[in-house]
Amino acid sequence: MARRTSSSFMKHTFQFLLSFFLLLLKQTNSQSDSLVHDHEQKVLLNIKQYLQNTSFLNHWTPSSNSDHCSWKEIICTNGFVTGITLSQINITKTIPPFICNQLKNLTHVDFSFNFIPGDFPTLFYNCSNLVYLDLSMNNFDGIIPNDIGNLSSNLQYLSLGSTNFHGGVPDGIGKLKELRELRIQYCLLNGTVSDEIGELLNLEYFDLSSNAVFPPWRLPLSLTKLKNLKVFYVYGSNLFGQIPERIGDMVSLEKLDMSNNGLTGDIPSGVFMLKNLSILYLYKNKLSGEIPSFLEALNLTSLDLAENNLVGKIPEDFGKLQKLTWLSLSLNNLSGEIPETVGLLPSLVDFRVFSNKLSGTIPPELGRYSKLKTFLVSSNSLIGKLPENLCYYGELLNLTVYQNNLSGELPKSLGNCHSLLDLKIHNNEFSGAIPSGLWTSFNLSNFMVSNNKFTGVIPERLSSNVSRFEIGNNQFSGRIPTGVSSWTNVIVFDASNNLLNGTIPQEITSLPKLTTLLLDQNQFNGPIPSDIISWKSLVTLNLSRNQLSGQIPDTIGKLPVLSQLDLSENEFSGKVPSQLPRLTNLNLSSNHLTGRIPSEFQNSGFARSFLANSGLCADTSILNITLCNSGFRSERKVSSWSIGLIVILVIVAILLAFSASFLIINVFKKRKQDLDNSWK
């Protein structure tokens, strides 16, 4: 019984002591946590004081009731500061040197989008738990140090982009084995990229783009070891040489952008074997050869191979790319036809193959199965009609097919294509009338249909957003409508070489943005509209080869930027305006102008500007025109002198005749008187 009581007593005593110890430990930890909490707040306030940037950190105030973990720039985990984000607060000083020594638990640091100067801040070597470091968009200078590998071994994210760092990517970078994202874009790197980059086997995102001062460099073969890399951007960084065939080993690649470099040789077939690849940009290089015909990269959504030296045909296999939204093959030397299968792609939104040597017809189903927005096939040798369904879903924005051999009438469906912004179909063989709804399509900005065989009249209404109205070299007839006054956004108005007639309406002077007006080679008559003074932006005016008459208005001399004026082959009369703007090109030939040519145009640069105006004269023989002082003027003087002489001679003759008559009469009277006297 005594033993049992003793055992029970010891048990209760142990439990009491254990509880007391735990309570004491909890109180001690609580006091310790409180001390750390107060210490960290003090450190943060010291950071604020160091940065001297109180305007953005006014809410950082010392208070026993204030919990710094609630400040928006601070991240706390279990009450300890683990993250600090001081982005976009106009910091102009260096980073506080005590930040890592005083905030031991930091895992996340962001000082991006500031104006922080100086070398790479090696103070972060002391942040032993750092996982995320963003120093981008600052004024850092100097090289990326070789001992950058002394950063935390836990580091997963490092951004140094948009700074002034130069040099290369050092060997030390290979020690950051846990790195997932590395961003060094838009810097001034001018060294080499270390082969040690291939040691970052966990790397998923690598951006080295827009380092334009790199000396020409080749892609390190070690890079192809990065089998976890999903995104690789290296555009605009002076990369040259061939794309390694082993790039196909980078099986996780989803986005690859090597555009705007000096890459040469063929496109390796391995690129199109990357089954996860969704974006491939190789445009603006010097790649040659044919596009690989066998594709397994069926997840491609964007493919841009423009501005290279590629030859051969567009592969039929492109029809397998069911997710493809963007296809750009422009500015190459591709030939053959556009595959019919491309017209069946269900996701295609943007199709660009301009400036190649493509022939044949456009796939008739293009636009029928996808919400096509951009269709650019200009400068090829395509024939036939435009597909009927280009704007089937009503989302087409840009229709650019100029400089081909396309023919026939425009699809009537384009008349309902209210989404259209750009209509550029000039230099083809299109004929017939333009669908009425197309003239007034609300969003239309560029209406460019010149050099075709279109007929019909210009409607009274036109889209108010049109800035380029170009219908020259067609067979349009009728008058320019008075409704032209509502086309207030027009910058270029070209209706030259048509069958237009009537007078040029006064309303055309209501176009304040007009820079170019071409109405030559029509059948216009009557005078130039009087109120042209409103054409403050007009640079080029061509009204030649019409039947315009009347005088050239003096107000033409008040157009401040007019530099090219052609009024030749009309019926203009009167004098050349005494004040004309500083013209670089002037042609007033083949009219009925009279008087003296203004002195500023009496030089060899305008030798042919006034020909076939018989009433004009010049002070110099350079213009090959009658001289005012020895020709035109002297002839007038001679004529006046001749007339005066004739008048004088006539008067003298009359006086002589009168005198002779008087003498004869007197003689006769005298003889008669003598005769009478003799008879007496």
C-alpha positions in Angstrom: 0.0 0.0 0.0 2.9 2.4 0.9 4.7 1.6 -2.3 1.5 2.3 -4.3 1.1 5.7 -2.6 4.8 6.6 -3.2 4.6 5.7 -6.8 1.5 7.8 -7.3 3.1 10.7 -5.6 6.2 10.6 -7.8 4.0 10.3 -10.9 2.0 13.4 -9.9 5.2 15.2 -9.0 6.8 14.4 -12.4 3.7 15.6 -14.2 3.7 18.8 -12.2 7.3 19.5 -12.9 6.9 18.7 -16.6 4.0 21.1 -16.9 5.8 23.8 -15.0 8.9 23.3 -17.3 6.8 23.5 -20.5 5.0 26.6 -19.2 8.3 28.2 -18.4 9.7 27.2 -21.8 6.6 28.6 -23.5 6.9 31.9 -21.6 10.6 32.0 -22.5 9.9 31.4 -26.2 7.1 33.9 -26.1 9.5 36.5 -24.6 12.1 35.5 -27.1 9.7 35.8 -30.1 8.6 39.1 -28.8 12.2 40.3 -28.7 12.8 39.0 -32.2 9.5 40.7 -33.3 10.6 44.0 -31.8 14.1 43.6 -33.3 12.8 43.0 -36.8 10.5 46.0 -36.6 13.4 48.1 -35.6 15.5 46.8 -38.5 12.7 47.7 -40.9 12.5 51.2 -39.5 16.3 51.5 -39.9 15.8 50.4 -43.6 13.2 53.2 -44.0 15.6 55.7 -42.5 18.5 54.5 -44.6 16.6 54.8 -47.8 15.3 58.2 -47.0 12.1 57.5 -48.9 9.4 58.3 -46.4 6.8 59.2 -49.0 6.3 55.6 -50.0 6.8 54.1 -46.5 4.9 56.6 -44.4 2.9 53.7 -42.9 6.1 52.2 -41.4 5.8 53.7 -38.0 7.1 52.5 -34.6 4.2 51.4 -32.4 3.6 48.8 -29.8 0.2 48.3 -31.4 1.5 48.2 -34.9 2.4 44.8 -36.4 4.9 45.2 -39.2 3.7 41.9 -40.6 0.6 43.7 -41.7 2.6 46.2 -43.8 2.0 45.5 -47.5 5.7 45.3 -48.4 6.4 42.7 -45.7 5.8 38.9 -45.7 5.9 37.1 -42.4 6.0 33.4 -41.7 5.2 32.3 -38.2 5.7 35.8 -37.1 9.1 36.2 -38.6 10.0 38.5 -41.6 10.7 36.2 -44.5 9.9 38.6 -47.4 10.5 42.2 -48.3 9.2 43.9 -51.5 10.3 47.4 -52.1 9.5 47.6 -55.8 8.6 50.8 -57.6 9.2 53.3 -54.8 11.9 55.4 -56.4 14.9 54.2 -54.4 18.0 56.1 -55.4 20.4 54.9 -52.7 22.3 51.6 -52.5 20.6 48.6 -50.7 21.0 48.8 -46.9 24.2 46.7 -46.1 22.7 45.3 -42.9 19.6 43.8 -44.4 20.7 40.1 -44.5 22.7 40.2 -41.2 19.7 41.6 -39.3 16.8 39.7 -41.0 18.1 36.2 -40.8 14.9 34.5 -42.1 14.7 36.3 -45.5 13.7 34.1 -48.4 12.1 36.6 -50.7 13.7 40.0 -51.7 12.4 42.3 -54.4 14.0 45.7 -55.1 12.9 45.9 -58.8 11.9 49.0 -60.7 14.0 51.5 -58.8 17.1 53.6 -59.5 19.5 51.8 -57.3 23.2 52.4 -58.4 26.4 50.6 -57.8 28.0 47.2 -58.4 26.2 43.9 -57.9 25.2 43.9 -54.2 27.3 41.0 -52.7 25.7 41.7 -49.4 23.0 39.1 -50.4 25.6 36.4 -50.1 24.7 36.6 -46.3 21.1 35.8 -46.9 21.6 32.1 -46.5 17.9 31.2 -46.8 17.2 33.3 -49.9 15.0 31.7 -52.5 13.8 34.7 -54.6 16.0 37.7 -55.6 14.7 40.4 -58.0 17.1 43.3 -58.7 15.8 44.1 -62.2 15.0 47.6 -63.7 17.7 49.4 -61.7 20.9 51.4 -62.4 23.3 48.7 -61.3 26.6 48.7 -63.2 29.8 46.6 -63.4 30.1 42.9 -64.1 28.1 40.0 -62.8 30.8 38.7 -60.3 32.2 35.2 -60.8 31.5 34.4 -57.1 27.8 34.9 -57.7 27.7 31.2 -56.8 28.0 32.3 -53.2 24.4 33.3 -53.2 22.1 31.0 -51.2 22.2 27.4 -52.4 18.4 27.5 -52.1 18.1 30.3 -54.7 15.4 29.4 -57.2 14.7 32.8 -58.8 17.3 35.4 -59.9 16.4 38.5 -62.0 19.1 41.0 -63.1 17.3 42.2 -66.2 17.1 45.8 -67.5 20.2 47.0 -65.7 23.6 48.1 -66.9 25.5 45.0 -66.0 28.2 44.1 -68.6 30.8 41.4 -69.0 29.5 37.9 -69.5 27.6 35.2 -67.7 30.3 33.8 -65.4 31.3 30.3 -64.4 30.0 30.8 -60.9 26.4 30.8 -62.1 26.7 27.0 -62.4 26.9 26.6 -58.6 23.3 27.8 -58.2 22.0 24.2 -58.6 18.4 24.9 -57.5 17.9 27.8 -59.8 14.5 27.6 -61.7 14.4 31.0 -63.3 17.3 33.2 -64.6 16.6 36.6 -66.2 19.4 38.7 -67.6 17.6 40.4 -70.4 18.1 44.0 -71.6 21.5 44.4 -70.2 24.9 45.5 -71.7 26.5 42.1 -71.6 29.6 42.0 -73.8 31.4 38.9 -72.7 30.8 35.2 -73.1 28.2 32.8 -71.8 29.9 30.2 -69.7 29.5 26.5 -70.5 28.7 26.1 -66.8 25.2 27.2 -67.7 24.6 23.6 -68.5 25.0 22.7 -64.8 21.7 24.3 -64.0 19.8 21.1 -64.5 16.7 22.4 -62.7 16.5 25.6 -64.8 13.0 26.1 -66.3 13.1 29.7 -67.5 16.1 31.4 -69.1 15.9 34.9 -70.6 19.1 36.4 -72.2 17.3 38.5 -74.8 18.1 42.0 -76.0 21.8 42.0 -75.1 22.7 43.7 -78.3 26.3 44.5 -77.5 27.3 40.9 -77.1 30.2 40.1 -79.5 29.1 37.4 -82.0 28.7 34.2 -79.9 27.5 30.7 -80.4 25.0 28.8 -78.3 26.9 26.7 -75.8 26.3 23.0 -76.5 26.1 22.5 -72.7 22.7 24.3 -72.9 21.2 21.3 -74.6 21.7 19.4 -71.3 18.9 21.5 -69.7 16.1 18.9 -70.1 13.8 20.8 -67.7 14.1 24.1 -69.5 10.6 25.2 -70.7 11.3 28.8 -71.8 14.4 30.1 -73.6 14.5 33.7 -74.9 17.7 34.9 -76.6 16.3 37.2 -79.3 18.3 40.3 -80.3 21.6 39.2 -78.6 24.0 38.8 -81.6 23.8 35.0 -81.6 25.4 33.5 -84.8 26.3 30.1 -86.2 24.0 27.2 -86.6 21.2 26.0 -84.3 22.6 22.8 -82.7 20.8 19.7 -83.9 20.8 18.5 -80.3 18.3 21.2 -79.4 15.8 18.4 -79.9 17.2 16.9 -76.6 15.6 19.8 -74.7 12.4 17.9 -74.4 10.6 20.2 -72.0 10.9 23.3 -74.2 7.6 25.1 -74.6 8.7 28.6 -75.8 11.8 29.2 -77.9 12.6 32.7 -79.2 15.9 33.1 -81.1 14.7 35.8 -83.4 16.6 38.9 -84.6 20.1 37.3 -84.5 22.6 36.2 -87.1 21.8 32.5 -87.1 22.7 30.6 -90.3 22.3 27.2 -91.9 19.3 25.0 -91.9 16.6 24.8 -89.3 17.4 21.5 -87.5 14.6 18.9 -87.8 15.0 18.4 -84.0 13.2 21.7 -83.4 10.0 20.3 -84.9 10.3 17.1 -82.8 9.8 19.0 -79.5 6.3 17.8 -78.6 5.8 20.4 -75.8 6.8 23.3 -78.0 4.0 25.9 -78.3 6.0 29.0 -79.5 8.8 29.1 -82.0 10.3 32.4 -83.1 13.3 32.3 -85.5 12.4 35.3 -87.6 15.0 37.9 -88.7 18.0 35.6 -89.0 19.9 34.3 -92.0 18.6 30.8 -91.9 18.5 28.9 -95.3 17.4 25.7 -96.8 13.9 24.2 -96.6 11.5 24.1 -93.7 11.6 20.6 -92.2 8.7 18.7 -93.6 8.1 16.2 -90.8 6.4 17.7 -87.7 5.8 16.3 -84.3 5.5 19.6 -82.5 1.7 19.4 -82.7 1.3 21.8 -79.7 2.6 24.7 -81.7 0.4 27.8 -81.4 2.8 30.4 -82.8 5.3 29.9 -85.5 7.3 32.7 -87.0 10.1 32.0 -89.5 9.9 35.4 -91.3 12.8 37.4 -92.7 15.2 34.6 -93.5 16.5 32.9 -96.7 14.2 29.9 -96.6 13.4 28.2 -99.9 11.1 25.4 -101.0 7.5 24.8 -100.3 5.3 25.3 -97.3 5.1 21.8 -95.8 1.8 19.9 -96.1 2.4 18.8 -92.5 1.5 22.3 -91.3 -2.1 21.2 -91.8 -1.6 19.0 -88.7 -1.0 22.0 -86.4 -4.6 22.1 -85.1 -3.6 24.5 -82.3 -1.8 27.0 -84.6 -3.1 30.5 -84.2 -0.1 32.5 -85.7 1.8 31.5 -88.8 4.3 33.9 -90.3 6.6 32.9 -93.2 7.0 36.3 -94.8 10.1 37.8 -96.5 11.6 34.5 -97.6 12.0 32.8 -101.0 9.3 30.2 -100.5 7.7 28.9 -103.7 4.9 26.7 -104.8 1.3 26.9 -103.6 -0.2 27.5 -100.2 -1.3 24.0 -99.0 -5.0 23.4 -99.0 -4.7 22.0 -95.5 -3.7 25.4 -94.2 -7.1 26.6 -95.1 -8.6 24.0 -92.8 -6.7 24.9 -89.7 -9.3 25.5 -87.0 -7.4 27.9 -84.7 -5.6 30.1 -87.3 -6.0 33.8 -86.5 -3.0 35.4 -88.1 -1.6 34.2 -91.5 1.4 36.0 -93.0 3.3 34.8 -96.1 3.9 38.1 -97.9 7.0 38.8 -100.0 7.8 35.3 -101.2 7.5 33.6 -104.6 4.2 31.8 -103.9 2.0 30.9 -106.8 -1.4 29.3 -107.5 -4.6 30.1 -105.8 -5.5 30.9 -102.2 -7.1 27.9 -100.4 -10.8 28.5 -100.8 -11.6 27.5 -97.3 -9.4 30.0 -95.6 -11.4 31.8 -93.0 -14.2 29.3 -93.0 -13.0 27.2 -90.0 -11.1 29.8 -87.9 -11.7 33.3 -86.7 -9.2 34.9 -89.0 -8.1 38.4 -88.1 -5.0 39.0 -90.2 -4.4 37.9 -93.8 -1.2 39.1 -95.4 -0.2 37.5 -98.7 1.0 40.5 -100.7 4.0 40.6 -103.1 3.7 37.1 -104.5 2.4 35.6 -107.7 -1.0 34.4 -106.5 -3.9 34.1 -109.0 -7.6 33.6 -108.9 -10.2 35.0 -106.6 -10.2 35.9 -103.0 -11.8 33.2 -100.8 -15.5 33.9 -100.1 -15.2 33.3 -96.4 -12.3 35.4 -95.3 -14.5 37.3 -92.9 -16.9 34.5 -92.1 -16.8 35.1 -88.4 -16.8 38.9 -88.7 -13.4 39.4 -87.0 -11.1 40.1 -90.0 -9.0 43.2 -89.3 -6.4 43.3 -92.0 -6.8 42.1 -95.6 -3.5 42.8 -97.4 -3.1 41.1 -100.8 -1.6 43.8 -102.9 1.0 43.1 -105.7 -0.3 39.7 -106.9 -2.3 38.6 -110.0 -5.6 38.2 -108.3 -8.7 38.8 -110.3 -12.5 38.7 -110.4 -14.9 40.6 -108.3 -14.5 41.0 -104.5 -16.5 38.6 -102.4 -19.8 40.2 -101.5 -19.4 39.0 -97.9 -16.7 41.7 -97.5 -19.5 44.3 -97.6 -20.6 43.0 -94.2 -17.0 42.8 -92.8 -17.5 45.7 -90.3 -14.4 44.7 -88.3 -12.0 45.5 -91.2 -9.3 48.1 -90.4 -7.0 47.7 -93.4 -8.0 47.0 -97.0 -4.9 46.8 -99.1 -5.7 45.1 -102.4 -3.9 47.4 -104.9 -1.9 46.3 -107.9 -4.0 43.3 -108.9 -6.5 42.5 -111.6 -9.7 42.9 -109.6 -12.8 44.1 -111.5 -16.4 45.0 -111.1 -18.0 47.1 -108.4 -16.7 47.3 -104.8 -19.4 45.9 -102.4 -21.3 48.9 -101.1 -20.9 48.1 -97.4 -17.1 48.1 -97.8 -17.0 51.8 -98.6 -18.7 52.6 -95.3 -17.2 50.0 -93.1 -17.0 51.9 -89.8 -13.6 50.9 -88.6 -11.9 51.1 -92.0 -8.7 53.1 -91.9 -6.8 52.2 -95.1 -8.9 52.0 -98.3 -6.3 51.1 -100.9 -7.6 49.6 -104.1 -5.6 51.4 -106.8 -4.2 49.8 -109.9 -7.1 47.4 -110.6 -10.1 47.5 -113.0 -12.8 48.5 -110.6 -15.8 50.4 -111.9 -18.7 52.4 -110.4 -19.0 55.7 -108.6 -17.7 57.1 -105.4 -20.5 56.9 -102.9 -21.7 60.0 -100.9 -20.7 58.3 -97.6 -17.4 56.9 -96.6 -16.1 55.5 -93.3 -15.2 58.5 -91.2 -12.1 56.8 -89.9 -10.5 56.4 -93.4 -7.0 58.0 -93.5 -5.7 56.6 -96.8 -8.2 56.7 -99.6 -6.5 55.4 -102.7 -8.6 54.4 -105.8 -6.2 55.6 -108.5 -5.7 53.8 -111.9 -9.1 52.2 -112.1 -12.3 53.0 -114.1 -14.4 54.9 -111.5 -16.7 57.5 -113.0 -19.0 60.3 -112.0 -18.2 63.1 -109.6 -16.5 63.5 -106.3 -19.4 63.6 -103.9 -20.1 66.7 -101.8 -20.1 64.3 -98.8 -16.3 64.3 -99.0 -16.5 67.1 -96.3 -17.2 64.4 -93.7 -14.0 62.4 -94.5 -12.1 64.5 -92.0 -9.5 61.9 -91.2 -8.2 61.5 -94.8 -4.5 62.1 -95.1 -4.0 60.7 -98.6 -6.6 61.1 -101.3 -5.6 59.5 -104.6 -8.2 59.2 -107.3 -5.8 59.7 -110.3 -6.3 58.1 -113.7 -9.9 57.4 -113.6 -13.0 58.6 -115.5 -14.1 61.2 -112.9 -15.7 64.4 -114.2 -17.4 67.6 -113.1 -15.9 70.3 -110.9 -13.7 69.6 -108.0 -16.2 70.3 -105.1 -15.5 73.1 -102.7 -16.2 70.6 -99.8 -12.8 68.9 -100.5 -11.2 71.9 -98.9 -12.7 70.7 -95.5 -10.1 68.0 -95.1 -7.7 69.5 -92.5 -5.3 66.5 -92.3 -4.8 66.1 -96.0 -1.2 65.7 -97.0 -1.6 64.3 -100.5 -4.2 65.1 -103.1 -3.9 63.3 -106.5 -6.7 63.9 -109.0 -4.6 63.9 -112.2 -5.6 62.2 -115.4 -9.4 62.6 -115.1 -12.0 64.8 -116.8 -12.4 67.5 -114.2 -13.3 71.0 -115.4 -13.9 74.4 -113.8 -11.6 76.3 -111.4 -9.6 75.1 -108.4 -11.8 75.5 -105.3 -11.2 78.9 -103.8 -10.9 78.0 -100.1 -7.8 75.9 -100.3 -6.2 77.9 -97.5 -7.5 75.2 -95.1 -5.0 72.7 -96.5 -2.4 73.5 -93.9 -0.8 70.0 -94.0 -0.9 69.5 -97.8 2.5 68.4 -99.2 1.6 67.1 -102.7 -1.0 68.5 -105.1 -1.4 67.0 -108.5 -4.3 68.1 -110.7 -2.6 67.6 -114.1 -4.2 66.3 -117.3 -7.7 67.5 -116.7 -9.7 70.4 -118.2 -9.4 72.8 -115.3 -9.6 76.5 -116.1 -9.5 79.9 -114.5 -6.6 81.4 -112.6 -4.3 79.7 -110.2 -5.5 81.0 -106.8 -3.0 83.3 -105.0 -3.9 81.4 -101.8 -1.9 78.5 -103.0 1.2 80.5 -101.9 -0.1 80.4 -98.4 0.1 76.6 -98.0 2.9 76.3 -95.5 4.3 72.8 -96.3 3.4 72.3 -100.0 6.5 71.0 -101.8 5.1 69.3 -104.9 2.7 71.0 -107.3 1.6 69.7 -110.7 -1.1 71.6 -112.6 0.2 70.8 -116.1 -1.9 70.0 -119.2 -5.0 72.0 -118.2 -6.6 75.3 -119.4 -5.3 77.6 -116.6 -4.8 81.3 -117.6 -3.6 84.5 -116.0 -0.4 85.0 -114.1 1.7 82.6 -112.1 1.1 83.5 -108.4 3.9 85.9 -107.3 4.3 84.1 -104.0 4.6 80.3 -104.0 5.8 78.1 -101.2 9.3 76.6 -101.3 8.6 73.9 -103.9 10.9 71.0 -104.8 8.8 70.0 -107.8 6.7 72.3 -109.9 5.0 71.7 -113.2 2.7 74.3 -114.8 3.5 73.4 -118.4 0.9 73.2 -121.2 -1.5 75.9 -120.0 -2.4 79.4 -121.1 -0.4 81.3 -118.4 0.9 84.8 -119.1 3.3 87.3 -117.6 6.7 87.1 -115.9 7.8 83.9 -114.1 8.6 84.5 -110.4 12.3 85.0 -109.9 12.7 82.0 -107.5 11.8 79.6 -110.3 14.2 81.1 -112.9 16.9 78.4 -112.5 17.8 75.1 -114.1 15.9 73.1 -111.5 12.6 74.4 -113.0 13.7 74.4 -116.7 10.7 72.3 -117.8 8.2 73.6 -115.3 6.7 76.4 -117.6 7.0 75.0 -121.1 4.1 75.4 -123.6 2.8 78.6 -122.1 3.2 81.1 -124.9 2.4 84.1 -122.8 5.1 83.6 -120.2 8.5 85.4 -120.2 11.6 85.1 -118.1 14.6 87.2 -117.2 17.1 84.4 -118.1 17.5 82.1 -121.0 17.9 79.0 -118.7 14.2 78.3 -118.9 14.2 78.2 -122.7 11.4 80.7 -122.6 11.0 84.2 -124.3 13.1 86.8 -122.5 11.2 89.6 -120.9 13.8 92.3 -121.7 14.8 91.3 -125.3 11.9 89.3 -126.6 8.5 89.7 -125.1 9.2 93.2 -123.8 11.2 94.5 -126.8 8.5 93.2 -129.2 6.0 95.3 -127.3 8.4 98.3 -127.5 8.9 97.8 -131.2 5.2 97.5 -131.8 4.5 100.7 -129.8 7.2 102.6 -131.7 5.8 101.3 -135.0 2.3 102.4 -134.2 3.6 105.8 -133.1 5.6 106.3 -136.2 2.6 105.3 -138.4 0.4 107.8 -136.5 2.9 110.6 -137.1 3.3 109.7 -140.7 -0.4 109.7 -141.2 -0.7 113.1 -139.5 2.1 114.5 -141.7 0.5 113.0 -144.8 -2.8 114.6 -143.8 -1.1 117.9 -143.2 0.8 117.7 -146.5 -2.4 116.8 -148.3 -4.2 119.6 -146.7 -1.4 122.0 -147.6 -1.3 120.7 -151.1 -5.0 121.1 -151.5 -4.8 124.6 -150.1 -2.1 125.5 -152.6 -3.9 124.0 -155.5 -7.1 125.8 -154.6 -5.2 129.1 -154.3 -3.5 128.5 -157.7 -6.7 127.6 -159.3 -8.4 130.7 -157.9 -5.6 132.9 -159.1 -5.7 131.5 -162.6 -9.4 131.9 -162.8 -9.1 135.5 -161.6 -6.4 136.1 -164.3 -8.6 134.6 -166.9 -11.6 136.7 -166.0 -9.4 139.8 -166.2 -8.3 138.8 -169.7 -11.9 138.7 -171.0 -12.7 142.1 -169.9 
